């Protein structure tokens, strides 16, 4: 016969404590359920949500950088084509050339114009047209309305160079002027893209710092202090062994009493 005693209650408590400590050591988490610390669990979940928001915001910002780099690379090609047209225009202004010579130069200009048009019409990012003159918005923060925006150019930025004809000296002079203006406009757009990319890089650094601070706060609340839990488990094991010994003595005493009563 086994009689309930304080030793049984102590053994149950030490067993429950041991199970909890083993779980904390196995998972590395101090709070594994609401029963462990309901208030802490709410804070941990809130910090987890914020951490996920910062992580996605950083990924969005990197998408913005890729968007900017794709645009800038395409405009770089346009700038090269405009520069070549300007060079051909200067060549076409040479009075030593014949009409046939200038027409050959114009044929190359026409190819470059087609290249410029194709760049503006066919360059895409994520399957969507890139040079559509629309504003692109990137969510770069975990809260509403924390965005960075950029208004993209369209083919009108190069319209002045798409209609030039250097088959005549007068046309060549007009083409030089047009090339200078288009080159200026394209370079302005590229500069704005560079500034946008720098802004996003700065935003990413800020988001990363904030994310690190949240991770540190979350770790202090959620993670197991292995040294502390290991010490608690050692102390708990001693109590458990003592309660087992006490229960054994109590059962033995109870058995002796029953024998005397028989």
Buried (B, 14 or more C-beta within 10 A) or exposed (E): EEBEBEBBEBBEBBEEBBEBBEBBBEEEBBBBEEEBBEEBBEBBEEBBEBBEBBBBBBEBBBBBBBBBBBBBEBBEBBBBBBBBBBEBBBBBBEEEBEEEBBBBBBEBBBEBBEBBBEBBBEBEBEEEBBBBEEEBEBBBBBEEEBBBEBEBBBBEBBBBBBEBBBBBBEBBBBBBEBBBBBBEBBBEBBEBBEEBBEBBBEBBEBBBEBBEEBBEBBEEBBBBEEEEBBEBBEEBBEBBEBBBEBBEEBBEEBEEEEEEEE
